[in-house]
């Protein structure tokens, strides 16, 4: 018996296989935690402005920054444009980018904004901070208390103290905003009160945090910040 060849009839034989749908590849997705070179460079420059390593009026050379961060000049240029939109640097056709020079008006406003946001952060942190966090803050404050009023190491410890509180607030948005504000203060807030007085005020904030008293933590933080503002005559 001969084998039949050709297409099966409509009434007999195997049904044709279903049509295969065309494959559509999904769009590429950045891996979790991915940070672009531009964002990385912007964060690094922003931190240098916060710490005062890049002081107000400092000219920022793209080639030098690219070499420092081991990247090409393209992400550096984009990062500087990003920082310019944040008000941290200013661009000039001839001079390039420089760290902005603060003036008294914006500084006072920044203290007011900082006091409002940081008092909110202290309120949030009071609900979330643990024993390890309290001990870390007490350790930082004890180190500050032991420093002389002209010791340059105070600024780094003070910044670490305040940013530890921000981190325990558990709000990435708040943390990002506080980084921008501290950067606008160029090296952090400068105050005329003694380190011992600042440490005493930190103790009051710490007592409220340890007790989980959100209202007291907020109020004491607000007074602590505004006591250093230019409008307070300090």
Backbone torsions as a table, in degrees:
resi	resn	phi	psi	omega
1	UNK	NA	127.3	-176.3
2	UNK	-78.0	146.4	179.5
3	UNK	-80.1	131.8	-179.8
4	UNK	-76.8	141.0	178.4
5	UNK	-123.6	168.3	178.4
6	UNK	97.1	-180.0	-176.5
7	UNK	-71.8	143.9	178.8
8	UNK	-67.8	152.7	178.2
9	UNK	-74.2	165.3	-179.5
10	UNK	-63.4	-33.3	-174.1
11	UNK	-92.8	-8.4	-176.2
12	UNK	-146.5	170.4	177.8
13	UNK	83.1	178.1	-176.8
14	UNK	-73.3	146.7	178.3
15	UNK	-73.3	148.1	179.9
16	UNK	-66.4	146.3	-179.5
17	UNK	-65.5	148.9	-179.5
18	UNK	-65.4	149.1	179.4
19	UNK	-65.4	139.4	-179.9
20	UNK	-86.1	126.8	-179.5
21	UNK	-69.9	143.6	179.0
22	UNK	-65.4	135.9	-178.3
23	UNK	-76.2	130.4	177.5
24	UNK	-116.6	114.6	180.0
25	UNK	-74.9	137.1	178.8
26	UNK	-68.4	156.2	178.6
27	UNK	-66.2	149.5	179.6
28	UNK	-61.9	140.3	-179.8
29	UNK	-117.8	131.4	178.5
30	UNK	-67.3	137.8	179.1
31	UNK	-63.0	153.3	179.7
32	UNK	-55.6	138.0	178.2
33	UNK	80.9	6.7	-177.9
34	UNK	-68.9	134.0	177.0
35	UNK	-128.6	128.4	179.7
36	UNK	-70.3	161.7	177.5
37	UNK	-62.4	-37.3	179.2
38	UNK	-62.4	-46.5	179.1
39	UNK	-63.8	-39.5	-179.9
40	UNK	-63.1	-47.3	-179.2
41	UNK	-65.1	-41.0	178.3
42	UNK	-60.3	-41.4	179.7
43	UNK	-65.6	-39.5	-179.6
44	UNK	-67.3	-44.7	179.1
45	UNK	-65.7	-41.5	179.1
46	UNK	-58.9	-41.3	179.4
47	UNK	-65.7	-38.3	178.6
48	UNK	-66.3	-32.1	175.9
49	UNK	-71.9	-41.5	179.0
50	UNK	-58.9	-44.5	-176.4
51	UNK	-78.6	-11.2	-179.4
52	UNK	87.1	1.3	177.9
53	UNK	-64.6	-30.7	170.4
54	UNK	-107.7	95.7	-173.4
55	UNK	-76.1	166.7	177.5
56	UNK	-57.6	135.9	-179.6
57	UNK	86.0	-4.9	-179.3
58	UNK	-68.6	128.4	176.3
59	UNK	-78.2	133.6	-176.1
60	UNK	-106.4	109.0	-179.5
61	UNK	-90.5	123.6	-175.5
62	UNK	-60.9	-40.6	-178.5
63	UNK	-63.8	-42.4	179.8
64	UNK	-64.8	-42.0	179.8
65	UNK	-67.0	-39.2	178.7
66	UNK	-61.8	-42.3	178.0
67	UNK	-67.0	-38.8	-179.0
68	UNK	-64.4	-40.1	-175.8
69	UNK	-98.3	2.1	176.4
70	UNK	59.5	46.1	176.2
71	UNK	-134.1	172.7	174.8
72	UNK	-77.4	173.9	-178.9
73	UNK	-75.5	-17.5	-177.9
74	UNK	-62.3	-53.0	178.1
75	UNK	-65.2	-28.2	176.4
76	UNK	-65.2	-45.9	179.8
77	UNK	-62.1	-43.6	179.3
78	UNK	-66.9	-37.1	178.5
79	UNK	-64.8	-40.7	179.7
80	UNK	-66.0	-36.7	176.1
81	UNK	-65.1	-38.2	177.7
82	UNK	-63.4	-44.6	179.8
83	UNK	-68.0	-30.1	176.2
84	UNK	-66.0	-38.4	178.1
85	UNK	-67.7	-24.2	176.8
86	UNK	-85.4	-7.7	179.1
87	UNK	84.5	14.1	-177.8
88	UNK	-91.6	-28.3	176.3
89	UNK	-131.7	162.8	178.2
90	UNK	-129.8	139.0	-178.2
91	UNK	-100.8	143.2	178.1
92	UNK	-134.7	140.4	-176.4
93	UNK	-57.6	-37.4	-175.1
94	UNK	-95.9	-40.7	-175.7
95	UNK	-90.3	-13.9	-175.1
96	UNK	82.0	-142.0	-176.7
97	UNK	-102.2	141.9	174.7
98	UNK	-135.9	154.8	174.8
99	UNK	-69.1	133.8	-174.4
100	UNK	-64.9	148.7	174.4
101	UNK	-91.1	122.9	179.6
102	UNK	-76.1	157.3	169.5
103	UNK	-129.1	166.2	-168.8
104	UNK	-60.2	-36.6	-177.2
105	UNK	-60.9	-59.2	178.8
106	UNK	-59.7	-34.5	179.9
107	UNK	-62.3	-44.9	179.1
108	UNK	-62.5	-42.9	178.4
109	UNK	-62.9	-39.3	179.8
110	UNK	-64.2	-35.9	176.3
111	UNK	-64.4	-40.3	179.6
112	UNK	-65.0	-43.0	178.0
113	UNK	-66.1	-42.7	180.0
114	UNK	-61.4	-42.4	180.0
115	UNK	-62.1	-41.7	179.9
116	UNK	-65.5	-45.8	-177.4
117	UNK	-72.7	-40.8	-177.0
118	UNK	-71.8	-32.7	175.3
119	UNK	-65.5	-36.2	173.4
120	UNK	-64.0	-43.5	178.7
121	UNK	-60.2	-41.5	179.0
122	UNK	-64.4	-38.3	177.8
123	UNK	-62.1	-44.7	178.2
124	UNK	-66.8	-41.1	-178.4
125	UNK	-64.4	-34.3	-179.5
126	UNK	-60.9	-26.3	-179.5
127	UNK	-86.3	-13.4	-170.5
128	UNK	-125.1	-22.1	-171.9
129	UNK	-66.5	145.0	-179.8
130	UNK	-109.3	-178.5	-177.5
131	UNK	-61.0	-39.7	179.4
132	UNK	-61.7	-40.1	178.6
133	UNK	-64.2	-43.1	178.4
134	UNK	-62.2	-43.3	-179.8
135	UNK	-65.3	-38.7	178.5
136	UNK	-63.2	-42.7	178.8
137	UNK	-66.0	-40.8	178.8
138	UNK	-64.4	-38.1	178.5
139	UNK	-63.3	-43.5	177.9
140	UNK	-63.6	-42.7	-178.0
141	UNK	-67.0	-37.0	177.9
142	UNK	-65.1	-37.0	176.9
143	UNK	-65.9	-39.4	178.4
144	UNK	-65.2	-39.6	-177.5
145	UNK	-63.1	-30.5	-176.2
146	UNK	-82.2	-9.5	-176.3
147	UNK	-85.9	148.8	171.7
148	UNK	-71.3	158.3	-175.3
149	UNK	-66.0	-17.2	179.3
150	UNK	-104.3	13.0	-178.5
151	UNK	-79.7	121.2	-178.1
152	UNK	-68.6	-15.2	-179.9
153	UNK	-70.9	-13.6	-178.2
154	UNK	-61.7	-40.9	-175.4
155	UNK	-58.7	-43.7	-179.8
156	UNK	-65.3	-41.5	-179.9
157	UNK	-67.4	-40.5	179.4
158	UNK	-63.8	-42.0	178.2
159	UNK	-63.6	-42.9	179.3
160	UNK	-62.6	-38.5	179.0
161	UNK	-60.9	-52.7	-175.5
162	UNK	-67.3	-38.2	-179.2
163	UNK	-73.6	-24.2	173.0
164	UNK	-64.9	-40.9	176.1
165	UNK	-62.6	-45.2	179.5
166	UNK	-57.4	-43.2	-177.0
167	UNK	-65.2	-38.0	179.4
168	UNK	-73.4	-13.8	174.2
169	UNK	-65.3	-25.8	175.9
170	UNK	74.8	26.1	180.0
171	UNK	-122.0	105.7	177.2
172	UNK	-57.3	-36.0	179.9
173	UNK	-65.2	-45.8	178.6
174	UNK	-61.0	-43.2	179.9
175	UNK	-61.2	-42.1	179.1
176	UNK	-64.3	-43.5	179.4
177	UNK	-63.4	-39.1	-179.1
178	UNK	-69.3	-33.4	175.8
179	UNK	-62.8	-41.1	178.6
180	UNK	-65.6	-41.4	-179.0
181	UNK	-66.0	-43.8	179.5
182	UNK	-65.7	-34.7	177.0
183	UNK	-63.8	-37.2	179.7
184	UNK	-68.4	-20.1	178.3
185	UNK	-87.0	-2.1	173.3
186	UNK	51.5	80.4	179.7
187	UNK	95.1	1.8	179.7
188	UNK	95.9	167.9	-178.2
189	UNK	-65.7	140.5	176.8
190	UNK	-109.4	128.4	-175.6
191	UNK	-127.9	158.4	-180.0
192	UNK	-97.8	-12.6	-179.6
193	UNK	-70.3	159.9	-177.7
194	UNK	-72.9	160.8	176.8
195	UNK	-64.3	-34.4	179.2
196	UNK	-63.6	-40.3	179.0
197	UNK	-67.9	-41.0	176.7
198	UNK	-61.7	-42.4	179.2
199	UNK	-63.8	-38.3	178.4
200	UNK	-63.0	-41.6	177.9
201	UNK	-67.4	-36.5	174.6
202	UNK	-61.4	-38.9	178.0
203	UNK	-58.6	-41.6	179.9
204	UNK	-64.1	-41.7	177.2
205	UNK	-64.4	-42.0	-179.6
206	UNK	-62.7	-40.4	178.8
207	UNK	-60.2	-40.7	179.0
208	UNK	-67.9	-41.7	178.5
209	UNK	-62.5	-45.6	-178.4
210	UNK	-63.3	-32.4	179.8
211	UNK	-82.9	-6.2	-177.6
212	UNK	69.8	23.7	-178.0
213	UNK	-90.6	94.1	-174.3
214	UNK	-64.6	-40.3	-177.8
215	UNK	-65.5	-44.3	179.9
216	UNK	-67.4	-40.5	179.1
217	UNK	-60.9	-41.1	179.9
218	UNK	-66.2	-48.5	-177.0
219	UNK	-64.7	-43.0	-178.9
220	UNK	-68.3	-35.6	177.3
221	UNK	-67.4	-41.2	179.4
222	UNK	-60.7	-45.4	179.1
223	UNK	-64.0	-38.0	-179.6
224	UNK	-62.9	-43.0	-178.6
225	UNK	-71.9	-49.9	-175.6
226	UNK	-68.8	-21.4	175.6
227	UNK	-67.3	-16.2	179.8
228	UNK	-103.3	-3.6	-176.1
229	UNK	-74.2	150.5	179.2
230	UNK	-55.9	-34.2	-178.6
231	UNK	-64.5	-20.8	-179.4
232	UNK	-84.6	0.4	178.1
233	UNK	78.3	22.9	-178.5
234	UNK	-106.2	NA	NA
